[in-house]
Amino acid sequence: MVRWGLIGASTIAREWVIGAIRASGGEAVSVMSSNAERGAAYAEENGIAKAVTSVDELVGDPDLDAVYISTTNDLHHHQALAAIRAGKHVLCEKPLAMNLNDACEMVLTACEAGVVLGTNHHLRNAATHRAMRDAIAAGRIGRPIAARVFHAVYLPPHLQGWRLDRPEAGGGVILDITVHDADTLRYVLDDDPIEAVAISHSAGLSKEGLEDGVMGVLRFRSGVIAQFHDAFTTKFAETGLEVHGTDGSLIGRNVMTQRPVGTVTLRNEEGEIELPLDHRNLYEMAIEAFHAAIEGNGRPSATGEDGVWSLATGLAVVKAAATGMAVQIETGL
């Protein structure tokens, strides 16, 4: 059994990750919150035995094998390094860090320490995206030419905190949602982005200095161009991912979501067919892959290197939106 400590008494851990750990044969045995009262209440509500108030206390626990980090973005780097140096495997929320130097340090330190570092890009585990990746690899749409991502959603009131009013914590829609787009496109296309252009704005939710909406285009090594629209402000939009090739198109609907739902339609000269999908809990699949990686069998669904790529893309989009210029994407790895 893999024994987990949670760094951050977060909503995503409560709603998704704790259950996924237990469903995958692990156990959440400790939680860290800087607020002792909040941490104790969270532990009791979620059946967690221990609540602590410091990262050092949590990662120093010999009963722990791995940690899941879901604090604000500005804290990921030093918390992950503390866990890695204590010999714990780390599954970290995206983005890994606030800058590429810190993210690369996390990856290299984990490698040197011989521990597993994963990035919690859950969308890779969606049956829809796996089916699209397989269809493209099998040549069912010919050579991919272009893609479109619709990931404009409404940030629910209980999450309308630091993402909308704390630039120093890594708030804004780009580091929250666009990084997911980047990783999903990399996974589905099996290709890397090399250039970004973008325009961002605030449509009324975010405070000055933070964007709550962005549109842009990524160029990939193969020549594929991918359009994206991300937002915190659209209450009634549908999410989707499309990939268009020389011989066909893949149309994914309701696919940029935490839930195991959505459809994928293959459209070509023969007509339309809906691809068969094996929907499973995305987070359970992520934890199962992480457990296997700890045992030496394979890799996490999204590695630390994958997290560096999505961060590099997100930072390029931020810069492109700020400057109005095309920005090259480089990881530094």
DOGU-529073 format. One line per field, with one value per residue (C-alpha): residue in one letter; z, x, y. Coordinates in pm, 1 decimal, padded with zeros to 6 digits. Last residue first. Layout:
REM DOGU-529073
r	c(A,...) .
zz	c(Z,...) .
xx	c(X,...) .
yy	c(Y,...) .
//
This chain:
REM DOGU-529073
r	c(L,G,T,E,I,Q,V,A,M,G,T,A,A,A,K,V,V,A,L,G,T,A,L,S,W,V,G,D,E,G,T,A,S,P,R,G,N,G,E,I,A,A,H,F,A,E,I,A,M,E,Y,L,N,R,H,D,L,P,L,E,I,E,G,E,E,N,R,L,T,V,T,G,V,P,R,Q,T,M,V,N,R,G,I,L,S,G,D,T,G,H,V,E,L,G,T,E,A,F,K,T,T,F,A,D,H,F,Q,A,I,V,G,S,R,F,R,L,V,G,M,V,G,D,E,L,G,E,K,S,L,G,A,S,H,S,I,A,V,A,E,I,P,D,D,D,L,V,Y,R,L,T,D,A,D,H,V,T,I,D,L,I,V,G,G,G,A,E,P,R,D,L,R,W,G,Q,L,H,P,P,L,Y,V,A,H,F,V,R,A,A,I,P,R,G,I,R,G,A,A,I,A,D,R,M,A,R,H,T,A,A,N,R,L,H,H,N,T,G,L,V,V,G,A,E,C,A,T,L,V,M,E,C,A,D,N,L,N,M,A,L,P,K,E,C,L,V,H,K,G,A,R,I,A,A,L,A,Q,H,H,H,L,D,N,T,T,S,I,Y,V,A,D,L,D,P,D,G,V,L,E,D,V,S,T,V,A,K,A,I,G,N,E,E,A,Y,A,A,G,R,E,A,N,S,S,M,V,S,V,A,E,G,G,S,A,R,I,A,G,I,V,W,E,R,A,I,T,S,A,G,I,L,G,W,R,V,M) .
zz	c(-02015.2,-02072.4,-02184.3,-02492.4,-02652.5,-02893.5,-02846.1,-03115.3,-03025.2,-02866.1,-02566.5,-02272.8,-02455.8,-02598.0,-02255.1,-02086.3,-02378.4,-02347.3,-01974.1,-02042.9,-02300.9,-02070.5,-01791.1,-02013.3,-02118.8,-01761.8,-01649.2,-01920.2,-01791.5,-01442.8,-01587.7,-01695.3,-01673.7,-01436.0,-01583.9,-01636.9,-01384.8,-01130.0,-00823.2,-00784.7,-01151.8,-01087.2,-00802.5,-01032.1,-01307.9,-01058.9,-00924.4,-01270.2,-01361.3,-01039.5,-01123.9,-01465.4,-01341.2,-01628.3,-01962.2,-02212.0,-02539.1,-02877.6,-03153.5,-03299.2,-03674.1,-03940.5,-04320.8,-04564.8,-04676.3,-04318.9,-03973.3,-03659.5,-03365.9,-03006.7,-02709.6,-02354.4,-01997.2,-01727.5,-01519.0,-01469.0,-01789.2,-02124.1,-02315.3,-02351.3,-02728.0,-02928.7,-03307.8,-03493.8,-03855.8,-04175.9,-04459.6,-04452.2,-04080.6,-03840.4,-03463.8,-03251.5,-02874.4,-02686.0,-02400.7,-02425.5,-02314.5,-02076.3,-01780.0,-01958.3,-01719.6,-01615.5,-01968.8,-02221.3,-02599.6,-02800.1,-03164.2,-03265.7,-03561.4,-03682.7,-03850.4,-03720.1,-03452.4,-03320.1,-03353.8,-03076.7,-03131.5,-02895.7,-02699.5,-02333.5,-02056.0,-01683.5,-01698.8,-01391.9,-01322.6,-01211.1,-01045.4,-01215.1,-01259.3,-01495.7,-01850.0,-01799.3,-02116.6,-02302.3,-02657.2,-02776.2,-02999.4,-02918.4,-03073.8,-03043.9,-02928.6,-02901.5,-03075.0,-02983.5,-03118.7,-02837.7,-02564.4,-02670.6,-02723.3,-02377.4,-02219.0,-02386.4,-02310.6,-01945.4,-01930.3,-02076.5,-01778.1,-01452.0,-01561.6,-01839.4,-01642.7,-01385.0,-01047.0,-00990.5,-00622.7,-00694.4,-00931.8,-00646.7,-00717.9,-00953.5,-00899.6,-00532.2,-00458.3,-00685.9,-00620.7,-00406.0,-00659.3,-00950.0,-01227.4,-01539.0,-01845.5,-02162.8,-02266.3,-02637.3,-02805.6,-03182.0,-03390.9,-03727.9,-03991.1,-03871.1,-04145.0,-04234.4,-04021.7,-03940.8,-03947.5,-03661.3,-03447.8,-03503.2,-03396.6,-03090.0,-02975.1,-03028.0,-02831.9,-02546.1,-02547.1,-02522.2,-02262.5,-02039.7,-01873.8,-02040.4,-01892.9,-01540.5,-01579.6,-01222.2,-01281.5,-01171.2,-00991.9,-00902.5,-00673.6,-00753.5,-00570.4,-00875.9,-01094.1,-00838.1,-00818.9,-01198.4,-01230.0,-00942.6,-01069.5,-01412.4,-01254.4,-01058.5,-01365.1,-01573.3,-01362.7,-01135.7,-01050.2,-01137.9,-01302.7,-01237.8,-00930.9,-00798.9,-00753.3,-00553.4,-00440.5,-00099.4,-00028.1,00215.4,-00053.2,-00281.7,-00020.2,00055.0,-00317.2,-00378.5,-00107.4,-00233.7,-00589.4,-00531.7,-00313.0,-00585.2,-00752.9,-00458.3,-00272.4,-00427.8,-00358.9,-00332.7,-00128.3,-00145.3,00073.6,00417.0,00745.3,00798.8,00860.5,00777.2,00473.6,00696.2,00969.8,00716.8,00525.7,00836.4,01009.3,01067.8,01052.1,01101.4,01069.6,00756.1,00747.7,00518.0,00756.5,01043.7,00842.0,00706.7,01056.2,01185.8,00890.7,00928.4,01297.3,01242.8,00963.3,00770.4,00637.4,00598.8,00561.3,00669.7,00613.5,00268.6,00174.8,-00135.1,-00312.2,-00624.2,-00494.2,-00183.3,-00379.5,-00617.7,-00326.4,-00181.2,-00525.6,-00641.9,-00432.2,-00118.7,-00298.9,-00550.7,-00271.3,-00093.0,00248.5,00106.0,00117.8,00133.1,00264.4,00096.9,00199.0,-00092.6,00000.0) .
xx	c(01560.4,01538.7,01177.7,01164.2,00857.5,00915.6,00694.8,00489.9,00431.5,00147.8,00369.7,00149.1,-00048.8,00269.7,00433.2,00144.3,00123.4,00497.2,00452.5,00174.8,00383.9,00683.9,00454.1,00303.4,00649.3,00784.4,00485.6,00552.1,00908.8,00773.2,00578.0,00215.4,00043.4,00321.9,00580.6,00616.5,00650.0,00920.0,00699.1,00674.2,00574.1,00291.8,00161.2,00171.0,-00015.1,-00284.8,-00301.4,-00356.3,-00615.7,-00801.1,-00788.9,-00948.7,-01236.0,-01309.6,-01488.3,-01408.4,-01493.8,-01608.9,-01557.8,-01869.9,-01886.2,-01943.5,-01941.3,-01727.8,-01540.3,-01429.7,-01570.7,-01460.5,-01680.4,-01555.6,-01791.9,-01777.8,-01776.4,-01537.1,-01558.1,-01272.4,-01357.2,-01215.2,-01409.4,-01763.8,-01735.5,-01451.0,-01461.5,-01190.4,-01147.1,-01056.2,-00814.2,-00571.2,-00621.4,-00837.2,-00817.1,-01103.5,-01123.8,-01433.3,-01592.4,-01945.7,-02022.1,-02302.0,-02143.0,-01851.9,-01632.3,-01329.7,-01190.8,-00984.0,-01005.3,-00746.2,-00636.4,-00384.4,-00146.1,00015.4,00353.1,00515.1,00703.4,00381.8,00243.4,00014.7,-00267.0,-00444.9,-00747.8,-00749.0,-00998.1,-00983.0,-00659.2,-00482.3,-00317.7,-00633.4,-00881.6,-01043.7,-01416.3,-01513.8,-01420.2,-01046.4,-00845.8,-00595.4,-00457.2,-00226.3,00057.6,00264.2,00555.9,00728.6,00458.3,00560.8,00401.1,00232.6,-00086.1,-00314.0,-00050.7,00096.5,-00256.3,-00363.0,-00052.7,-00098.9,-00470.1,-00400.7,-00145.6,-00413.0,-00638.7,-00478.7,-00158.5,-00349.5,-00668.7,-00510.8,-00347.9,00014.3,00038.9,00191.7,-00094.3,-00341.8,-00699.7,-00874.3,-00702.4,-00656.8,-01027.6,-01316.2,-01301.1,-01617.5,-01794.0,-01748.4,-01510.0,-01724.4,-01581.4,-01388.8,-01192.7,-01266.4,-00956.0,-00904.8,-00659.0,-00487.9,-00300.6,-00287.0,-00167.8,-00426.5,-00740.1,-00736.0,-00358.9,-00335.1,-00146.9,-00430.4,-00693.0,-00492.1,-00449.1,-00819.6,-00918.3,-00686.9,-00833.8,-01190.5,-01109.5,-00976.1,-00644.6,-00446.5,-00700.6,-00568.9,-00254.7,-00140.4,00232.9,00449.0,00779.7,00902.1,01202.4,01561.0,01710.6,01904.5,01594.7,01381.5,01639.7,01646.9,01269.2,01229.7,01520.5,01355.3,01040.3,01235.6,01428.6,01111.3,00921.4,00617.1,00629.9,00487.0,00182.7,00002.3,-00058.1,00225.5,00254.2,00571.6,00759.8,00916.2,01288.6,01309.9,01491.5,01195.6,00947.5,01140.2,01193.0,00819.3,00733.7,00993.3,00861.2,00487.2,00442.0,00388.9,00122.6,-00115.7,-00133.8,-00223.4,00081.1,00031.5,00295.5,00439.9,00576.5,00475.9,00514.2,00864.5,00709.1,00969.5,00766.9,00476.3,00675.9,00892.1,00585.3,00442.4,00103.7,00019.1,-00300.8,-00292.8,-00543.1,-00731.2,-01100.8,-01202.4,-01407.4,-01167.8,-00860.3,-01026.4,-01129.1,-00776.0,-00625.1,-00863.6,-00786.4,-00410.2,-00399.3,-00075.6,-00240.9,-00068.5,-00258.3,-00162.4,-00259.2,-00417.2,-00423.8,-00342.5,-00521.6,-00629.4,-00979.6,-00821.6,-00593.4,-00876.2,-01104.1,-00839.8,-00776.9,-01120.6,-01345.7,-01134.0,-00800.5,-00945.9,-01091.1,-00760.4,-00612.5,-00264.4,00033.9,-00139.9,00054.9,00017.8,00085.4,00127.6,00000.0) .
yy	c(02081.8,02456.5,02428.9,02651.4,02805.6,03095.9,03400.8,03575.8,03938.8,04133.6,04196.4,04100.0,03830.9,03678.3,03683.9,03502.8,03256.5,03185.9,03130.7,02879.3,02694.9,02670.4,02554.2,02283.1,02164.0,02163.6,01959.6,01702.8,01680.1,01614.8,01326.2,01305.8,00967.2,00865.8,00630.1,00257.3,-00023.4,00054.3,00011.5,00388.5,00404.6,00157.4,00373.7,00677.6,00493.2,00389.4,00744.3,00891.7,00628.0,00699.2,01067.5,01023.5,00806.2,00568.8,00597.0,00321.8,00494.4,00365.2,00624.6,00780.1,00741.3,01004.0,00989.6,00794.3,01105.5,01168.2,01251.2,01068.5,01166.3,01172.9,01191.6,01322.4,01195.8,01076.5,01398.3,01641.5,01823.9,01924.7,01656.0,01788.1,01732.9,01582.4,01612.6,01421.2,01522.8,01343.5,01279.1,01572.7,01624.4,01824.2,01782.4,01912.3,01949.8,02056.0,02239.0,02374.3,02729.3,02823.8,02998.8,03164.6,03365.7,03161.4,03152.9,02960.0,02976.4,02782.7,02757.1,02491.4,02509.7,02187.2,02243.8,01924.9,02118.7,02271.7,02625.0,02747.5,02994.7,03229.4,03332.2,03430.3,03501.0,03570.9,03770.2,03904.8,04239.5,04416.5,04182.7,03887.8,03836.8,04118.8,04022.9,04058.1,04021.1,03806.7,03805.2,03528.8,03410.8,03103.0,02915.1,02576.5,02335.9,01968.3,01669.6,01342.3,01502.9,01384.5,01416.5,01749.8,01884.5,01771.6,01922.6,02259.0,02269.8,02190.0,02474.0,02700.4,02627.1,02742.3,02915.2,03090.8,03160.0,03386.1,03328.2,03236.2,03325.5,03667.5,03747.9,03703.5,03816.2,03577.5,03242.7,03338.0,03313.4,03226.2,02851.5,02833.1,03059.0,02817.6,02926.1,02931.2,02758.2,02841.7,02535.2,02513.2,02370.0,02374.9,02175.0,02201.2,02002.9,01642.5,01403.6,01140.6,01138.0,00764.5,00741.2,00492.1,00746.7,00993.8,00739.5,00638.4,00998.7,01066.5,00756.2,00851.5,01200.4,01074.5,00809.2,01086.3,01001.9,01277.4,01520.1,01463.6,01673.9,01611.7,01642.4,01349.9,01318.1,00968.9,00938.5,00844.3,01141.3,01259.0,01230.1,01410.4,01690.3,01721.4,01749.2,01995.2,02205.6,02217.1,02358.0,02619.4,02735.5,02734.6,02985.7,02990.4,02621.7,02280.8,02434.4,02214.3,02004.2,01794.2,01417.9,01363.4,01052.4,01100.2,01069.8,01361.5,01559.2,01501.7,01622.6,01941.3,02001.4,01965.4,02216.6,02464.1,02452.3,02417.4,02726.5,02990.3,02777.7,02777.4,02445.2,02110.7,01893.0,01515.2,01337.8,00987.9,00707.5,00832.3,00641.1,00782.7,01126.4,01390.8,01499.0,01607.8,01777.8,01959.9,02078.3,02239.6,02252.2,01886.6,01680.6,01304.8,01018.7,01123.0,01029.6,01315.7,01527.8,01463.0,01555.0,01869.1,01978.6,01928.0,02114.2,02406.6,02441.2,02411.7,02670.4,02611.9,02297.6,01962.7,01635.9,01284.8,00920.3,00922.6,00554.7,00357.8,00073.6,00262.2,00339.1,00490.5,00722.2,00812.8,00903.3,01132.2,01282.7,01389.0,01611.4,01643.6,01668.9,01913.7,02127.8,02160.3,02090.9,02146.9,01916.3,01579.6,01281.2,00944.9,00586.6,00346.3,00000.0) .
//
